[in-house]
């Protein structure tokens, strides 16, 4: 059975990667410095997801309760970030 932590962490990583790609495309089209910072913020979320994935599969640290809360909030934050900044 797939743990909810794995699903949430995968969703955060994929969503962050998609938003990073969208942000980079926007920066290339507009050459706007503010969009570059936004794309970098999305990239940081993606890196966070990768690090948490590595820790989860190494099994050395049991952070599963943190994943549930962190993953849920990160998805909401990323959606709000996208909705209020790139969709004007």
HELIX and SHEET records of a PDB file:
HELIX    1   1 UNK A    4  UNK A   30  1                                  27    
HELIX    2   2 UNK A   33  UNK A   58  1                                  26    
HELIX    3   3 UNK A   64  UNK A   85  1                                  22    
END                                                                             
